[in-house]
């Protein structure tokens, strides 16, 4: 093999190694970008789920408070109506307090 052939072979090998190294760098960069993207997507999904859970909790708490207040109001109305009815009955039959 002549010096020219050896030089040409070495240059071809060097170019192939350079291209392979470039491909590996590109693949590594793509994998790194994909990993970061997955992390960000997971973080965003977790944040959205946490926010949705807080909204549901707040809505449920508000609904429970509304039911409690409505029930308390209804109980007070029944007490008042009953007291008025008892008073009317007592008055009708001549009972006084």
SVG drawing of the C-alpha trace seen along z (x, -y; Angstrom):
<svg xmlns="http://www.w3.org/2000/svg" viewBox="-111 -34 115 36">
<polyline fill="none" stroke="black" stroke-width="0.4" points="0.0,0.0 1.4,-3.4 1.7,-6.4 -1.0,-8.1 -3.4,-5.2 -2.6,-5.1 -3.1,-8.9 -6.4,-8.7 -7.6,-5.7 -6.7,-7.6 -8.5,-10.7 -11.6,-8.7 -11.5,-7.0 -11.2,-10.4 -14.1,-11.8 -16.2,-8.8 -15.3,-9.1 -16.1,-12.8 -19.5,-12.2 -20.2,-9.4 -19.2,-11.7 -21.5,-14.4 -24.4,-11.9 -23.8,-10.8 -23.7,-14.4 -27.0,-15.1 -28.6,-12.0 -27.4,-12.8 -28.8,-16.4 -32.1,-15.1 -32.4,-12.6 -31.6,-15.4 -34.2,-17.7 -36.8,-14.9 -36.0,-14.2 -36.4,-17.8 -39.6,-18.1 -41.1,-15.1 -40.1,-16.6 -41.7,-19.9 -44.9,-18.2 -45.1,-16.1 -44.6,-19.1 -47.3,-21.0 -49.7,-18.1 -49.0,-17.8 -49.5,-21.6 -52.8,-21.4 -54.1,-18.5 -53.2,-20.2 -55.0,-23.3 -58.0,-21.3 -58.1,-19.5 -58.0,-22.8 -60.8,-24.1 -62.9,-21.0 -62.2,-21.2 -63.2,-24.9 -66.4,-24.2 -67.3,-21.3 -66.7,-23.4 -68.8,-26.2 -71.6,-23.8 -71.5,-22.2 -71.6,-25.6 -74.6,-26.6 -76.4,-23.4 -75.6,-24.0 -76.8,-27.6 -80.0,-26.6 -80.7,-23.8 -80.1,-26.1 -82.5,-28.7 -85.1,-26.0 -84.8,-24.8 -85.2,-28.3 -88.3,-28.8 -89.9,-25.6 -89.2,-26.6 -90.7,-30.0 -93.8,-28.6 -94.3,-26.0 -94.0,-28.5 -96.5,-30.7 -98.9,-27.8 -98.6,-26.8 -99.3,-30.3 -102.4,-30.4 -103.7,-27.1 -103.1,-28.3 -104.9,-31.5 -107.8,-29.7 -108.4,-27.4 -107.9,-30.1 -104.5,-29.1 -102.1,-31.9 -98.5,-31.9"/>
</svg>
